[in-house]
Amino acid sequence: MDKAIVTCALTGVLTDPAVYPAPVTPEQMAREARRAADEGASVVHVHFRNLEPGKGHLPSWDPKVATAVIAAIREACPDILINQTTGIVGSDIEGPLVCLRAVRPEIAALNAGSLNYLKTRADGTWAWPPMLFDNPVEKVAAFLAVMRECAIAPEFECFDTGIVRTAAAIAGNNGFARAPKYNFVMGVESGMPADPELLPILLRLIVPGARWSVTAIGRREIWPLHRRAAELGGDLRTGLEDTIYLPDGSRAPSNGQLVAALVAHAREAGREIATPAEARAALGICSSIKEARP
């Protein structure tokens, strides 16, 4: 097995910095990226937040915020790869597209299918109003067009098995000739469970030889899934967007501790960790593209 590429998801969509240690400002994002890089992450997955006082729990698609955050991260971690979110509900995707063009990250997350985004409480009632995370083919195609324009590598986010099965068709029918880079999002209540036994099934559904990774959402129960992903040859991801819990059940004070725990799991499974340069080579991202970025 080749070396594992480790991604750190620095902060989430709505994680409240008043409750969890989620970074918000450019300085905080750069600090957390540096902590993650020091522990072995070669990629950081980035969401942008509202920088107005008291609104740091809300997302932002302001390109000025995006460029400030990415500039701070790149100054702190010159070699690290940026993976920008594009997740947005609804048909108006101008905000993510503007940010992609402004930032020109090496990688962008591409939600490859729709999902009823649901969560229940212990009594069976909805934890939030039922929501459709809508990603129809025409929306995905619009994102792919801008990613091609900006030489950005898409990462196909797959919340369910049907999305895994159709990701290659969506890519191929929209001018993306290479095998998709799959990311199995596991642990969302209305999507695939965070079950290690599901991984061999998923691997039978992807394009042979394609790179894949796991986003494991949950508490301490997700760590056996990370271990199994490492054993089966996958790339790995953790961070405060996905969990705030370390393998022993304690809360992680920063992204650094989560990455350190993930790297330890990988090495216990016999995997070494890719450097940023090795990650670029494995993902087919050439250095000339990096040098052309702002």
Secondary structure, 3 states (H helix, E strand, C coil): CCCECEEEECCCCCCCCCCCCCCCCHHHHHHHHHHHHHCCCCEEEECCECCCCCCCCCECCCHHHHHHHHHHHHHHCCCCEEEECCCCCCCCCHHHHHHHHHHCCCEEEEECCCEEECCECCCCCECCCCEEECCCHHHHHHHHHHHHHCCCEEEEEECCHHHHHHHHHHHHCCCCCCCCEEEEEECCCCCECCCHHHHHHHHCCCCCCCCEEEEECCCHHHHHHHHHHHHCCCEEEECCCCCCECCCCCECCCHHHHHHHHHHHHHHCCCCECCHHHHHHHHCCCHHHHHCCC
